[in-house]
């Protein structure tokens, strides 16, 4: 157990906006706009390779941070009856006495261990974690969701397996760029489209998870707490 990572994660989380989706949207909007600017030739050629990598890697970082922060929000705002039965499945690790002493000395809450230790850099891990808070698979639940667009009641937002494949492709590309990069220009309209699909998947995830938080809110909390 790396207690320094947990403490740094706590500090970093304190600098972000209260709602996980607001942090995500702020970052991914910048990334997608930058991706579109690259396609339009708005960057000097010597900086384009750096910006291409940054767009994809920063998008995946924002996605992972979103899912970690929303899990932390579930722990913070929901009734313990809602999430405690899932904790052993989420975090089966065991700790020796030195780890327990570090947890005690640094006043680390056990739930911090879970949110910090989980990785959300592929679609299977996201589905595995958040399906535990749903009666069905998380992605399958999202595919059934239909939402009327604000100010355009005739438009209905939906989510499809094609959107999920766009998210998967974004994760896969990030892995390639970090672990096995090639010296080539790679950004194209299809990749930017996958960034949009990834953002759409996170948007749908947020709708489902915030609804679950409201439905399973810890009634001992004040009614005006942020979610």
N, C-alpha and C positions, 0 to 999 in steps of 0.2 A: 504494500500500500504506500503510495506516494502522497503524504499529507500535504506537501507543498503545492502539488497540483490542485488538490481539493481547495486549499485556502486561496490560491490564485483564481480558481474558478469562481469562488464566492465573491472575491473582490471585483472580478470582471463583470459578473452578473449584476453587481450593484451599480455599475456605470451605465447599464443599458436601460431602455425604456421599460415601463412596467409590463406592457403587453408584448409577449413574444412575437406575435405577428407583425406588430409595428416595426420592430427591429429588423425582421426578415424583409418586409416590403421595402423599407428604406434602402437596404443594401442591394436587393435583387433588382430594383428599379434602376439603380445606377449601373449595375452590370449589364442589363439588357440594353439600356441606352448606349453604353460604351460599345457593346457588340454590334449594334446597328450602325454606330459611327464608324467602326472599323470597316464594315461592309461598304460604307459610303466613301471610304478613302479619306476620312477626316484626320487620321493620325499620320505623323511623319513615318516613312517606311522603317527607319531605324528603331522606332518604338513599337511598331505594330506587333512583332512577336511577343514582346513582354505583355502588351495589353491583351492579346488573345488568351494567353495562359491565365492572366489575372482574372479575366471575365469568368472563365469556367471554374477556376479554383475558388474564387471568392463566392460564387453562387453556391457551390457545394458546402462551403464553410457556413454560409448563412442558413442553409437548409439544416445542417447538423445542429447548429446552435438553436434554431427554432425548436426542433423536436426535443432537445435536451431541456430547454427552458420551459416548454409547455408541460413536460413531465414534472419538472420541479413545481410548476404552478398547480398541477393536480395534487401533489403532496401537500402543498401549502394551503389550498382553499377547499379541498374536498374532505368529506367525512372520513375518518380513519377506517370505518366499516367498508368504504368503497375500495380503498387501495391496499389495506394491510393484508388481505388474503392472497394478494398477488406478489408480495415482496419476495418470498423465498424463490419463486420462479424467476423473478427479475434479477435477483442477486444471490445466487447459491454459494458464493464464496465464503470461506471460513477464515478467521483471523487468529493469529497467535497472540501471546500475551504482550509482546512488544508493540504490535499494531493497536491493541486495546489501550495501552498506555498512551500512545500517540493520539488516539481518538479522544481520550480523556483530557490530556494536557492542552490540546488545541481546540477543545470544545466543538468537535465536529459532530454534527447531527447524523445519525445513521442514514437518514434519507439522502443526505448529501453524497454519501458513498455511492448510492445507486445511480443518481442522476449524473454524477461525474464519470462513473466507470463505463456507462453504456456508450456504444458507438452507433451512429445513425448515418453511415456512409454507404448503405445500400438498401434497396427496397425491401429485401427480406427481413433485415433487422428491424426496420421501422414497423413492418407488418407484425412481426413476432411480438414486439413490445406492446403495441397499442391494441392488438387483437385481444389482449388480456383484459382490456377495459370495454370490450364489446361482446355481444352474444354471438357474433359471427366474425369472419376475417375482417380486418380493418379496411383493406382495399376493397373487398367485396361490398362492405357497407357504403363506402364512398361511391362506388359505381351505381348504387341505387338512389343516391341523393339527387334531388332536383330543387333548384333554388331560383325563384323569380328575381330578375335583375332590378335593382332599385331604379325607379323613374322610368323603367321600360317593362311593365308587367307582361307584355307579350313575349319577352325574351326569357328563356329558362336556361340557366346554367346547369350543365351536366358534366360528368366525368366518365372517361372511357379507358379501356385498356391501352389505347394508343397514347393517352396522356401518361399512363404509368410507364410505358415503354420509353417515352421521352425523358422521364425522370431517370430511368435506369441508364439510358444512353449518356445522360449528363454525368451520373456517378462513374460510369465506365471510362468516360473521356478524362475526367479528373484523375482517376487512378493511373491512366496511361501517362498523362502529363507529369505527374509527380514521380512515378516509378520507372517509366520507360519512354522518356520523351524523344521525339524525332525532330531533326532540324528541317522543319517545313512549315509553311503557312497552312493552317487547317480550318480556320473559322469560315463558315459558310451560312447560307440562309437556313439550312436544315438544323444546324447546331443552335442558332439563335432561336429558331422555332422550338427546339427542345428546352431551351431555357424558359420560354413562355409556358410550355407544358409543365415543367417542373414547378414554376410559380403557381400554376393553376392547381396542382396536386396539393401543395402546401396550403393554399387558400381553402380548399375543400376539407383538408385535415383540420384546419383551425375551426371551421364551422362545426364539425362533428365533436371535436374535443371540448370546445367552449360550451356547447350545449350539454355535454356530459358533466362538465364542471358545475354548471348552473343546477342541473338536476340532482347532483350529489353533493351540493355545497354543505360545508360544515356549518350547521345552524348556530354554533357558538360564536362564529365570527360576526363582526359588525356588517351591516347591510351595505355600507358604502365602500367596502374594500375593493381595490382594483382587481380585475381578472385579466 
